[in-house]
């Protein structure tokens, strides 16, 4: 969702996010595209970084994260309406790990999550069998269409289209 908001700001529009979790829908949030707003230097920097980002699930170095870096991360989280809590004590890490494992079990049992995961996992990861399973769920080319709050189409099947105000 962060990348989507960055891309909308890069295109020159204000953006806001409405949380929908717990409202009986598969959707977790609704993104509202607002009025035209020139992107900031930071918006442009973040947009250029999108293709460079990736998930790293490897082990990190066994050294402390500098306090200055933690403060920057806390500020960045707060700017996005989130709270970052650093769990440094070994005594507190185990209960947090237990909560994460329980959340993973609950999520894995949810068929909606498994459908979403199937949509995000590249078909090539599972060869021909994976491609057929994905096509049964989504069709051969599901496409995505985005609309602004006024109903204007801003993207279709992964392509951007200019919005006429």
C-alpha distance (Angstrom), angle and dihedral (degrees) to the residues before:
residue distance angle dihedral
X1 . . .
X2 3.80 . .
X3 3.81 91.1 .
X4 3.80 90.7 49.0
X5 3.81 91.2 53.0
X6 3.80 91.2 46.6
X7 3.82 90.4 50.9
X8 3.81 92.3 49.4
X9 3.81 91.3 50.2
X10 3.83 89.2 46.9
X11 3.83 88.5 54.9
X12 3.80 88.3 56.3
X13 3.81 105.2 -100.0
X14 3.78 135.5 117.0
X15 3.80 113.4 -117.2
X16 3.79 135.9 -162.0
X17 3.79 132.2 -178.8
X18 3.80 125.8 -140.6
X19 3.81 115.3 -160.1
X20 3.82 113.0 -131.9
X21 3.80 101.3 174.4
X22 3.78 111.6 136.2
X23 3.81 95.1 21.9
X24 3.83 95.2 110.9
X25 3.79 94.6 -98.3
X26 3.80 135.0 111.6
X27 3.80 86.8 -129.1
X28 3.79 116.5 94.5
X29 3.78 97.0 -167.4
X30 3.78 145.4 3.2
X31 3.80 118.4 -133.9
X32 3.79 115.6 -146.1
X33 3.80 119.1 -156.7
X34 3.77 109.9 -149.2
X35 3.75 138.1 -171.3
X36 3.80 123.5 -40.0
X37 3.80 110.3 -77.0
X38 3.80 125.7 172.7
X39 3.81 111.5 -114.7
X40 3.79 118.0 -111.1
X41 3.79 124.7 -125.3
X42 3.82 87.3 -104.6
X43 3.85 91.2 52.1
X44 3.80 89.3 54.3
X45 3.81 92.6 46.8
X46 3.81 92.1 49.8
X47 3.81 92.0 46.4
X48 3.81 92.3 53.3
X49 3.82 88.8 50.6
X50 3.83 95.5 55.5
X51 3.83 96.6 90.2
X52 3.81 90.1 45.8
X53 3.82 95.3 56.9
X54 3.76 121.5 96.5
X55 3.77 140.4 161.8
X56 3.78 116.7 -100.0
X57 3.80 115.2 -160.7
X58 3.79 95.2 168.8
X59 3.78 124.0 110.0
X60 3.77 114.1 -82.5
X61 3.76 126.7 -136.7
X62 3.79 115.0 -75.6
X63 3.80 97.0 -116.5
X64 3.75 136.2 102.7
X65 3.79 120.1 -92.5
X66 3.83 108.3 -118.2
X67 3.83 114.2 -103.5
X68 3.84 89.4 -123.9
X69 3.82 90.8 57.7
X70 3.81 91.4 48.0
X71 3.82 90.0 51.0
X72 3.83 90.6 50.8
X73 3.81 91.1 49.7
X74 3.81 91.6 48.2
X75 3.82 90.1 51.2
X76 3.81 91.9 48.0
X77 3.82 91.1 50.2
X78 3.80 91.6 48.2
X79 3.82 90.7 50.2
X80 3.82 87.5 58.1
X81 3.81 93.2 48.2
X82 3.81 93.7 -102.8
X83 3.78 135.2 117.7
X84 3.80 122.3 -131.4
X85 3.78 115.3 -157.9
X86 3.78 117.8 -173.6
X87 3.80 113.0 -144.8
X88 3.79 103.6 -157.2
X89 3.80 103.4 155.0
X90 3.80 116.8 89.6
X91 3.81 88.9 -141.7
X92 3.83 90.6 60.1
X93 3.82 96.5 41.6
X94 3.82 95.4 69.8
X95 3.83 96.2 58.0
X96 3.81 89.4 45.8
X97 3.82 90.2 51.2
X98 3.82 89.2 49.6
X99 3.81 90.7 52.6
X100 3.80 91.0 49.2
X101 3.82 91.3 50.1
X102 3.82 91.2 49.4
X103 3.80 90.5 49.3
X104 3.81 89.9 50.5
X105 3.83 90.5 52.1
X106 3.81 92.1 49.3
X107 3.80 92.3 46.4
X108 3.81 93.6 47.3
X109 3.82 90.0 53.3
X110 3.82 91.8 56.3
X111 3.83 112.6 93.6
X112 3.83 90.1 -155.8
X113 3.79 90.1 59.5
X114 3.80 91.6 48.2
X115 3.83 90.4 51.7
X116 3.79 90.6 50.3
X117 3.80 91.3 47.5
X118 3.81 90.1 50.8
X119 3.81 88.8 53.8
X120 3.81 92.3 52.7
X121 3.80 100.8 40.9
X122 3.81 109.3 87.7
X123 3.79 112.5 -113.8
X124 3.80 89.9 -129.6
X125 3.81 89.0 67.0
X126 3.78 89.9 72.4
X127 3.78 100.7 28.5
X128 3.80 123.0 -135.9
X129 3.81 93.2 -24.5
X130 3.81 91.0 56.5
X131 3.80 92.1 48.6
X132 3.81 91.5 53.3
X133 3.82 92.2 47.3
X134 3.79 90.9 50.8
X135 3.80 92.6 47.6
X136 3.82 90.5 51.6
X137 3.81 88.5 55.2
X138 3.81 100.6 39.4
X139 3.79 110.7 10.5
X140 3.79 123.3 -114.5
X141 3.83 95.7 -68.0
X142 3.80 113.4 13.9
X143 3.82 96.0 175.1
X144 3.77 123.9 -164.4
X145 3.74 128.6 -120.0
X146 3.79 124.6 -165.6
X147 3.77 124.9 -162.4
X148 3.77 130.2 -167.9
X149 3.81 119.7 -126.7
X150 3.81 87.8 -94.2
X151 3.82 90.5 55.1
X152 3.80 96.6 -105.7
X153 3.80 112.9 147.5
X154 3.79 112.8 -122.0
X155 3.76 103.0 171.2
X156 3.75 141.0 11.4
X157 3.78 131.3 -171.7
X158 3.78 92.3 -10.6
X159 3.81 95.1 -52.1
X160 3.76 123.7 115.2
X161 3.77 120.1 -129.0
X162 3.78 126.8 -166.8
X163 3.79 115.7 -108.8
X164 3.76 118.0 -134.1
X165 3.80 108.9 -148.2
